[in-house]
Amino acid sequence: MTDQHQQPDSPAVAVVTDRAAQRAKELGADQALEALRAELEQHPRLGRPIRTVTEGGHQVELYSTRIEGDRAEGRPALNVVHAYAPAPPWPPTVRIAAVVPEDPPHPAP
């Protein structure tokens, strides 16, 4: 049996939900999120697998990936959650659903 996470990815259609787009804009990360969206079209299984769920009778794989922070732009590092539906439906799709800033590290006491 072949592990699905080791198979080559098929090109996918990747979109950003309205809520994720708004949050990225608030955090000054809209360009970084767009770059990630474009990368997910070619590598939809990018990131750390979270779990697989059934949505509308179809298997959907959930992943978390990280966008590095940019001190010059004042942007924190971000965790991004995306859902990949390999198929059906065709074509395979990726939905970026959440953008969450990481908490800054706390200095040791």
C-alpha positions as CSV (number, residue, x, y, z in Angstrom):
1,M,0.0,0.0,0.0
2,T,1.4,3.4,-1.0
3,D,1.1,6.3,1.5
4,Q,-0.8,9.2,-0.2
5,H,1.5,11.8,1.3
6,Q,4.4,10.4,-0.6
7,Q,2.8,10.4,-4.0
8,P,3.5,13.3,-6.4
9,D,0.9,16.1,-6.1
10,S,-1.5,16.8,-9.0
11,P,-1.9,20.5,-9.9
12,A,-4.9,22.0,-8.1
13,V,-7.1,25.0,-8.0
14,A,-6.3,27.0,-4.9
15,V,-8.5,29.7,-3.4
16,V,-8.5,31.8,-0.2
17,T,-11.7,32.2,1.8
18,D,-13.0,35.7,2.4
19,R,-12.3,35.4,6.1
20,A,-8.7,34.2,5.6
21,A,-8.1,37.0,3.0
22,Q,-9.4,39.6,5.4
23,R,-7.2,38.3,8.3
24,A,-4.1,38.3,6.1
25,K,-4.8,41.9,5.0
26,E,-5.2,43.0,8.6
27,L,-1.8,41.4,9.4
28,G,-0.1,42.9,6.4
29,A,0.4,39.4,4.9
30,D,-1.8,39.5,1.8
31,Q,1.1,39.3,-0.6
32,A,2.7,36.4,1.4
33,L,-0.6,34.6,1.4
34,E,-1.0,35.0,-2.4
35,A,2.5,33.5,-2.9
36,L,1.5,30.6,-0.7
37,R,-1.8,30.2,-2.6
38,A,0.1,30.0,-5.9
39,E,2.6,27.5,-4.4
40,L,-0.3,25.3,-3.2
41,E,-1.6,25.0,-6.7
42,Q,1.5,23.0,-7.6
43,H,2.1,21.4,-4.1
44,P,-1.3,21.1,-2.4
45,R,0.0,18.8,0.3
46,L,2.5,21.4,1.5
47,G,2.9,21.6,5.2
48,R,2.2,19.4,8.2
49,P,-0.8,17.0,7.9
50,I,-3.4,17.6,10.6
51,R,-6.0,15.0,9.7
52,T,-8.4,13.7,7.1
53,V,-12.1,14.4,7.4
54,T,-15.2,13.6,5.3
55,E,-17.0,16.7,3.9
56,G,-20.0,16.2,1.7
57,G,-19.2,12.5,1.2
58,H,-15.6,13.4,0.0
59,Q,-12.3,12.9,1.7
60,V,-10.6,16.3,2.6
61,E,-7.1,16.5,3.9
62,L,-6.3,19.3,6.4
63,Y,-2.8,20.8,6.6
64,S,-1.0,23.5,8.5
65,T,1.9,25.5,7.1
66,R,3.9,28.5,8.3
67,I,4.7,31.8,6.7
68,E,7.8,33.3,8.3
69,G,7.4,36.7,9.9
70,D,9.0,39.8,8.5
71,R,10.3,42.3,11.1
72,A,10.9,45.0,8.4
73,E,7.2,44.9,7.5
74,G,6.1,44.4,11.1
75,R,4.4,41.1,10.3
76,P,4.4,38.2,12.7
77,A,5.0,34.6,11.7
78,L,1.6,33.1,10.6
79,N,0.1,29.6,10.8
80,V,-2.1,28.9,7.8
81,V,-4.6,26.0,7.7
82,H,-5.7,24.7,4.3
83,A,-8.0,21.9,3.1
84,Y,-7.1,19.8,0.1
85,A,-9.8,17.8,-1.7
86,P,-7.9,15.5,-4.1
87,A,-10.9,14.4,-6.0
88,P,-13.7,14.1,-6.8
89,P,-14.7,16.9,-7.4
90,W,-12.4,17.5,-10.3
91,P,-10.1,19.3,-10.5
92,P,-8.4,18.8,-7.1
93,T,-9.0,21.9,-5.0
94,V,-7.3,23.7,-2.1
95,R,-9.1,26.1,0.2
96,I,-7.0,28.3,2.5
97,A,-9.4,28.6,5.5
98,A,-7.5,30.2,8.4
99,V,-4.6,32.6,9.0
100,V,-3.5,32.9,12.6
101,P,-0.5,34.9,13.9
102,E,1.9,33.1,16.1
103,D,2.4,34.4,19.6
104,P,5.8,36.1,20.0
105,P,8.3,34.1,22.1
106,H,8.3,35.2,25.8
107,P,11.7,36.0,27.3
108,A,12.9,33.6,30.0
109,P,12.4,34.9,33.5
